[in-house]
Amino acid sequence: HLAILTHHTHHEEKLDNESQDWKFMAMVIDRLCLIFFTLSMALFTTLTLLSTPNFYKLQ
């Protein structure tokens, strides 16, 4: 019985480690997407404001 429990425990630890690795990869991809989205929104907002004809007249 001890061998079965040991095998089961090692198997559960392996699955947990794989699960943690996937969660970390998802977190990294999520952070990269957030950075890309934020930079692109800032860039396109700035370009949109600067491309309006009346923007320079307001200053």
Distance bins in CASP14 RR format, pairs under 12 A and 6 or more apart:
PFRMAT RR
TARGET T0000
AUTHOR 0000-0000-0000
RMODE 2
METHOD distances of the structure
MODEL  1
1 7 0 0 0 0 0 1 0 0 0 0 0
1 8 0 0 0 0 0 1 0 0 0 0 0
2 8 0 0 0 0 0 1 0 0 0 0 0
2 9 0 0 0 0 0 1 0 0 0 0 0
3 9 0 0 0 0 0 1 0 0 0 0 0
3 10 0 0 0 0 0 1 0 0 0 0 0
4 10 0 0 0 0 0 1 0 0 0 0 0
4 11 0 0 0 0 0 1 0 0 0 0 0
5 11 0 0 0 0 0 1 0 0 0 0 0
5 12 0 0 0 0 0 1 0 0 0 0 0
6 12 0 0 0 0 0 1 0 0 0 0 0
6 13 0 0 0 0 0 1 0 0 0 0 0
7 13 0 0 0 0 0 1 0 0 0 0 0
7 14 0 0 0 0 0 1 0 0 0 0 0
8 14 0 0 0 0 0 1 0 0 0 0 0
8 15 0 0 0 0 0 1 0 0 0 0 0
9 15 0 0 0 0 0 1 0 0 0 0 0
9 16 0 0 0 0 0 1 0 0 0 0 0
10 16 0 0 0 0 0 1 0 0 0 0 0
10 17 0 0 0 0 0 1 0 0 0 0 0
11 17 0 0 0 0 0 1 0 0 0 0 0
11 18 0 0 0 0 0 1 0 0 0 0 0
12 18 0 0 0 0 0 1 0 0 0 0 0
12 19 0 0 0 0 0 1 0 0 0 0 0
13 19 0 0 0 0 0 1 0 0 0 0 0
13 20 0 0 0 0 0 1 0 0 0 0 0
14 20 0 0 0 0 0 1 0 0 0 0 0
14 21 0 0 0 0 0 1 0 0 0 0 0
15 21 0 0 0 0 0 1 0 0 0 0 0
15 22 0 0 0 0 0 1 0 0 0 0 0
16 22 0 0 0 0 0 1 0 0 0 0 0
16 23 0 0 0 0 0 1 0 0 0 0 0
17 23 0 0 0 0 0 1 0 0 0 0 0
17 24 0 0 0 0 0 1 0 0 0 0 0
18 24 0 0 0 0 0 1 0 0 0 0 0
18 25 0 0 0 0 0 1 0 0 0 0 0
19 25 0 0 0 0 0 1 0 0 0 0 0
19 26 0 0 0 0 0 1 0 0 0 0 0
20 26 0 0 0 0 0 1 0 0 0 0 0
20 27 0 0 0 0 0 1 0 0 0 0 0
21 27 0 0 0 0 0 1 0 0 0 0 0
21 28 0 0 0 0 0 1 0 0 0 0 0
22 28 0 0 0 0 0 1 0 0 0 0 0
22 29 0 0 0 0 0 1 0 0 0 0 0
23 29 0 0 0 0 0 1 0 0 0 0 0
23 30 0 0 0 0 0 1 0 0 0 0 0
24 30 0 0 0 0 0 1 0 0 0 0 0
24 31 0 0 0 0 0 1 0 0 0 0 0
25 31 0 0 0 0 0 1 0 0 0 0 0
25 32 0 0 0 0 0 1 0 0 0 0 0
26 32 0 0 0 0 0 1 0 0 0 0 0
26 33 0 0 0 0 0 1 0 0 0 0 0
27 33 0 0 0 0 0 1 0 0 0 0 0
27 34 0 0 0 0 0 1 0 0 0 0 0
28 34 0 0 0 0 0 1 0 0 0 0 0
28 35 0 0 0 0 0 1 0 0 0 0 0
29 35 0 0 0 0 0 1 0 0 0 0 0
29 36 0 0 0 0 0 1 0 0 0 0 0
30 36 0 0 0 0 0 1 0 0 0 0 0
30 37 0 0 0 0 0 1 0 0 0 0 0
31 37 0 0 0 0 0 1 0 0 0 0 0
31 38 0 0 0 0 0 1 0 0 0 0 0
32 38 0 0 0 0 0 1 0 0 0 0 0
32 39 0 0 0 0 0 1 0 0 0 0 0
33 39 0 0 0 0 0 1 0 0 0 0 0
33 40 0 0 0 0 0 1 0 0 0 0 0
34 40 0 0 0 0 0 1 0 0 0 0 0
34 41 0 0 0 0 0 1 0 0 0 0 0
35 41 0 0 0 0 0 1 0 0 0 0 0
35 42 0 0 0 0 0 1 0 0 0 0 0
36 42 0 0 0 0 0 1 0 0 0 0 0
36 43 0 0 0 0 0 1 0 0 0 0 0
37 43 0 0 0 0 0 1 0 0 0 0 0
37 44 0 0 0 0 0 1 0 0 0 0 0
38 44 0 0 0 0 0 1 0 0 0 0 0
38 45 0 0 0 0 0 1 0 0 0 0 0
39 45 0 0 0 0 0 1 0 0 0 0 0
39 46 0 0 0 0 0 1 0 0 0 0 0
40 46 0 0 0 0 0 1 0 0 0 0 0
40 47 0 0 0 0 0 1 0 0 0 0 0
41 47 0 0 0 0 0 1 0 0 0 0 0
41 48 0 0 0 0 0 1 0 0 0 0 0
42 48 0 0 0 0 0 1 0 0 0 0 0
42 49 0 0 0 0 0 1 0 0 0 0 0
43 49 0 0 0 0 0 1 0 0 0 0 0
43 50 0 0 0 0 0 1 0 0 0 0 0
44 50 0 0 0 0 0 1 0 0 0 0 0
44 51 0 0 0 0 0 1 0 0 0 0 0
45 51 0 0 0 0 0 1 0 0 0 0 0
45 52 0 0 0 0 0 1 0 0 0 0 0
46 52 0 0 0 0 0 1 0 0 0 0 0
46 55 0 0 0 0 0 1 0 0 0 0 0
47 55 0 0 0 0 0 1 0 0 0 0 0
48 55 0 0 0 0 1 0 0 0 0 0 0
49 55 1 0 1 0 0 0 0 0 0 0 0
49 56 0 0 0 0 0 1 0 0 0 0 0
49 58 0 0 0 0 0 1 0 0 0 0 0
49 59 0 0 0 0 0 1 0 0 0 0 0
50 56 0 0 0 0 1 0 0 0 0 0 0
50 58 0 0 0 0 0 1 0 0 0 0 0
50 59 0 0 0 0 0 1 0 0 0 0 0
52 58 0 0 0 0 1 0 0 0 0 0 0
END
